[in-house]
Amino acid sequence: MIPAEKGFFIAGTDTDAGKTVVSAAVLVSLRAAGIDAVPMKPIQTGGVLRDGFLRSPDLEFCLRMAELDPDLDELRNMAPVIFEPACSPHLAASKTGRKISLDRILEAFENLLRRHERVVVEGAGGLLVPLTDDKTMLDLMAMMDLPVILAARPGLGTINHTLLSIRELERSGLRLHGIIFCETTVAGWGEIEQNNLETIARIGRKRVLGRIAYMPEIAAMSPAVFRKDFAIDLSDSRNEWDPQVFKKDGQPL
């Protein structure tokens, strides 16, 4: 059974930790279970100007993999704040002379919830990335009050980053549904990565849902292949997620 929640918040231990791929995998898995789920990227930096509009590349990846084609009003709710500079949200806001309105983001979130069963929300950067002078991504997460799936890198340094992220989530009162390790470089999976996974699970006392191997071709992957190879069991009853669930062209990684 998939939890009867409003959706999930996909957070990261850092930037480029694999949040977008995890968000798309969660989204297509919910929809495959017959749930009307849609993606949301509340704050996008590094937006791409196309046809006179700033677009969210992270949101567009999720929409493509789920084969969704929302209208313009829906897109504005899915990506209410987009900045062109590719930097921390607070700096992007400063550089463009704009302010990030958490009220506007929450309004967009509520609009999506009124129209759909679940919303899969992807954060920006890590938990404590600043959004305004006195608010961080964690503050926005607390306002949305969604169970969290944490995307983490598997390599050297991830033990500290991931355990600190777990501690901050616990301090905020948010529920961590599980952790997914994403290989974002060609380094591969070896003794260090496996030990990091086991150490974080033991010390953090949290479920490791699995891992995603490095796939440089993933941006060009067809939605049908993505949906087949990235199916996730999101049930609360599952104690461990077989990492072989992620496959490439039908073959175990």
C-alpha distance (Angstrom), angle and dihedral (degrees) to the residues before:
residue distance angle dihedral
M1 . . .
I2 3.80 . .
P3 3.82 112.1 .
A4 3.81 114.2 -94.6
E5 3.78 93.7 -122.9
K6 3.78 135.2 125.3
G7 3.80 90.2 -100.1
F8 3.78 136.5 -82.1
F9 3.78 136.7 -65.6
I10 3.81 111.1 -138.7
A11 3.79 106.6 -150.5
G12 3.79 130.2 176.9
T13 3.76 136.2 -143.1
D14 3.80 86.9 -134.9
T15 3.78 142.2 -17.5
D16 3.82 116.2 -59.4
A17 3.81 91.6 19.9
G18 3.80 93.2 135.4
K19 3.81 100.6 -91.3
T20 3.80 95.6 142.2
V21 3.81 95.7 53.2
V22 3.81 90.5 45.4
S23 3.82 90.3 48.6
A24 3.80 91.5 52.1
A25 3.81 91.7 46.7
V26 3.82 92.0 51.1
L27 3.80 91.0 45.6
V28 3.82 96.4 51.6
S29 3.81 91.1 43.5
L30 3.79 92.2 54.7
R31 3.79 91.7 47.2
A32 3.81 91.5 47.5
A33 3.82 86.7 57.4
G34 3.80 89.3 58.2
I35 3.81 95.3 -101.1
D36 3.80 119.6 138.2
A37 3.81 97.3 -127.1
V38 3.80 127.1 163.4
P39 3.82 133.4 -173.8
M40 3.79 128.3 -114.2
K41 3.79 130.6 -168.7
P42 3.82 102.8 -173.0
I43 3.80 95.4 -173.9
Q44 3.79 123.6 21.8
T45 3.78 123.7 -178.3
G46 3.78 119.2 -174.3
G47 3.79 90.6 43.3
V48 3.81 118.0 179.7
L49 3.80 121.4 -128.3
R50 3.82 110.0 -133.7
D51 3.81 129.7 160.1
G52 3.78 90.5 -7.8
F53 3.82 94.2 -54.5
L54 3.79 132.7 98.2
R55 3.79 108.0 -120.7
S56 3.79 131.5 -159.8
P57 3.83 109.0 -127.2
D58 3.82 91.0 -164.9
L59 3.79 92.2 53.7
E60 3.80 91.8 44.6
F61 3.82 90.8 54.8
C62 3.80 90.9 53.3
L63 3.80 92.7 45.7
R64 3.79 91.8 49.9
M65 3.79 94.3 49.6
A66 3.81 90.8 48.9
E67 3.83 91.1 41.8
L68 3.78 92.2 -127.5
D69 3.81 123.1 155.6
P70 3.83 108.4 -171.4
D71 3.78 122.7 -174.3
L72 3.80 122.3 -111.4
D73 3.82 95.2 -92.4
E74 3.79 90.7 51.7
L75 3.82 91.1 47.7
R76 3.79 90.0 54.4
N77 3.79 89.7 56.0
M78 3.79 92.5 45.2
A79 3.81 92.6 52.0
P80 3.81 107.5 20.1
V81 3.83 96.6 161.5
I82 3.81 121.5 41.5
F83 3.80 126.4 166.9
E84 3.79 126.4 -173.1
P85 3.84 97.4 -146.0
A86 3.81 111.1 88.0
C87 3.80 100.1 -134.8
S88 3.79 141.5 91.4
P89 3.83 111.9 -40.6
H90 3.81 94.8 -116.6
L91 3.82 90.9 51.6
A92 3.80 92.8 45.0
A93 3.80 88.9 52.5
S94 3.80 91.1 49.7
K95 3.81 93.5 46.9
T96 3.80 91.9 52.0
G97 3.80 97.0 40.7
R98 3.80 93.5 -117.3
K99 3.79 135.4 122.8
I100 3.79 126.4 -136.0
S101 3.80 109.5 -123.5
L102 3.80 111.6 -154.2
D103 3.81 88.0 -171.5
R104 3.81 90.0 59.6
I105 3.82 90.7 48.8
L106 3.80 92.1 49.9
E107 3.80 90.8 47.6
A108 3.81 89.7 53.1
F109 3.81 90.4 47.7
E110 3.80 91.7 51.4
N111 3.81 90.7 47.5
L112 3.80 89.8 55.9
L113 3.81 92.1 47.0
R114 3.80 90.8 53.0
R115 3.81 90.3 56.4
H116 3.81 101.3 35.7
E117 3.81 140.0 38.5
R118 3.81 98.2 -126.4
V119 3.80 138.7 14.4
V120 3.81 122.8 -153.9
V121 3.79 105.4 -153.4
E122 3.81 121.2 -162.8
G123 3.79 118.6 -157.0
A124 3.80 128.7 -148.0
G125 3.79 121.4 -117.0
G126 3.80 117.8 -29.7
L127 3.79 132.1 -29.6
L128 3.79 97.1 -87.0
V129 3.79 99.4 42.8
P130 3.83 106.3 134.8
L131 3.79 119.1 -112.6
T132 3.80 99.3 174.2
D133 3.80 135.8 -2.3
D134 3.79 91.3 -74.6
K135 3.83 108.0 13.2
T136 3.80 130.8 78.8
M137 3.79 135.6 -169.5
L138 3.80 87.6 -94.1
D139 3.81 90.1 59.7
L140 3.80 90.1 54.2
M141 3.81 90.2 47.7
A142 3.80 90.6 52.7
M143 3.80 90.4 51.2
M144 3.81 91.4 52.2
D145 3.82 91.4 44.7
L146 3.81 96.7 -156.3
P147 3.80 126.3 152.3
V148 3.80 108.5 -100.2
I149 3.78 131.8 -126.8
L150 3.80 109.5 -164.5
A151 3.80 120.5 -146.4
A152 3.80 112.5 -154.7
R153 3.78 137.5 175.5
P154 3.81 114.1 -117.6
G155 3.81 100.5 -144.2
L156 3.77 136.6 91.6
G157 3.82 112.3 -43.8
T158 3.78 96.5 26.2
I159 3.82 94.9 106.6
N160 3.79 92.3 66.5
H161 3.83 95.0 39.8
T162 3.78 94.4 47.3
L163 3.81 97.5 43.5
L164 3.82 90.4 48.5
S165 3.81 89.0 50.8
I166 3.81 90.5 50.2
R167 3.80 90.2 50.4
E168 3.80 92.5 51.2
L169 3.80 91.6 48.9
E170 3.80 90.2 51.4
R171 3.81 91.7 48.2
S172 3.80 89.9 52.2
G173 3.81 92.9 50.9
L174 3.81 93.8 -119.9
R175 3.80 119.4 142.3
L176 3.80 117.0 -119.9
H177 3.80 107.4 -145.7
G178 3.80 92.9 -171.5
I179 3.80 148.8 -56.7
I180 3.79 128.8 -98.0
F181 3.80 120.0 -165.1
C182 3.80 114.0 -145.1
E183 3.78 123.2 -163.4
T184 3.80 102.4 -143.4
T185 3.82 96.5 171.9
V186 3.81 136.7 47.1
A187 3.82 91.8 -105.4
G188 3.80 91.5 109.0
W189 3.80 132.4 -151.6
G190 3.78 118.8 -62.5
E191 3.79 143.6 140.4
I192 3.82 94.4 -56.9
E193 3.80 94.2 50.1
Q194 3.80 93.6 46.5
N195 3.79 91.9 47.8
N196 3.80 90.8 48.2
L197 3.80 90.1 54.5
E198 3.80 93.4 48.8
T199 3.81 93.5 44.1
I200 3.80 93.7 50.7
A201 3.81 91.6 47.9
R202 3.80 91.3 49.8
I203 3.80 100.4 43.4
G204 3.79 96.4 33.8
R205 3.82 92.3 44.2
K206 3.80 90.3 -143.1
R207 3.77 133.8 127.5
V208 3.78 118.1 -98.0
L209 3.79 103.1 -147.5
G210 3.81 93.6 -166.7
R211 3.76 144.3 -86.3
I212 3.78 138.8 -82.7
A213 3.79 117.2 -141.4
Y214 3.79 121.7 -135.5
M215 3.81 110.5 -85.8
P216 3.81 114.0 176.2
E217 3.81 90.3 -174.3
I218 3.81 95.4 55.5
A219 3.82 94.4 104.9
A220 3.82 89.3 61.6
M221 3.82 94.8 43.1
S222 3.79 114.8 123.4
P223 3.82 116.6 -112.4
A224 3.82 90.7 -120.9
V225 3.81 92.7 55.3
F226 3.81 91.8 43.7
R227 3.80 92.4 51.7
K228 3.81 91.4 49.0
D229 3.80 97.4 44.9
F230 3.81 99.7 38.9
A231 3.79 102.0 48.8
I232 3.80 110.7 145.1
D233 3.79 129.8 -157.5
L234 3.81 100.5 -139.9
S235 3.78 97.0 176.9
D236 3.79 119.9 133.4
S237 3.80 89.8 -134.7
R238 3.79 94.4 64.0
N239 3.81 110.0 99.1
E240 3.77 97.4 -172.9
W241 3.78 135.5 13.9
D242 3.79 116.5 -137.7
P243 3.82 104.7 -122.1
Q244 3.81 89.0 -147.1
V245 3.81 87.2 73.4
F246 3.81 87.8 91.0
K247 3.77 109.2 75.8
K248 3.75 138.1 174.1
D249 3.82 117.4 -135.7
G250 3.80 88.7 -18.4
Q251 3.80 94.1 -55.7
P252 3.83 125.2 112.8
L253 3.80 113.1 -102.6
